[in-house]
Each structure stands twice: as C-alpha cells, then as structure tokens.
C-alpha cells in the first residue's frame, strides 16, 4: 500500500510540474516578439490569437487592449521569459 501511495504522489507531482509550463507554451508565442504595454512596461511574449490587441513595432509589439489578464494569469512564466531573453532587469 505504501508503494502505491508513493507512485501516486510521483505521478501527481510530475503532472503539476508539467502543467504550468504547458499552459504557458500554449498561451504564448515563446519565440515571438516581446510585448510592452502602453505605459512602456514589459508584459511578456506575444500571446497567441491576440491580433486585435497587438501593434507591431520594429523589434517589439505594443499591447493596446485594457485587458491584460493573459499576462496576469501567467505572471511567473512571463517574468522568466523576459529575464531569459534579456528584456527584464535582473
């Protein structure tokens, strides 16, 4: 019985470790342009299916919609992405 509990805990732990990164990858174009808000704050990578809110500038995209919930839901992933690609202060 103890081995089954450990196996179940390992499966649940592995699922939890993969769930958040998978959600992030499905929500954003991880190799796309970075996005800045209208107040010049870095938000994260370009969300998928956000054509109505994005204005393409040379090397970055500007976010024109008031709703920034996609970035808020994935705040930790966006922060890591910005740091990895060198857009956030370290």
Order of alpha helices (4+ residues) and beta strands (2+ residues): alpha-beta-beta-beta-beta-alpha-alpha
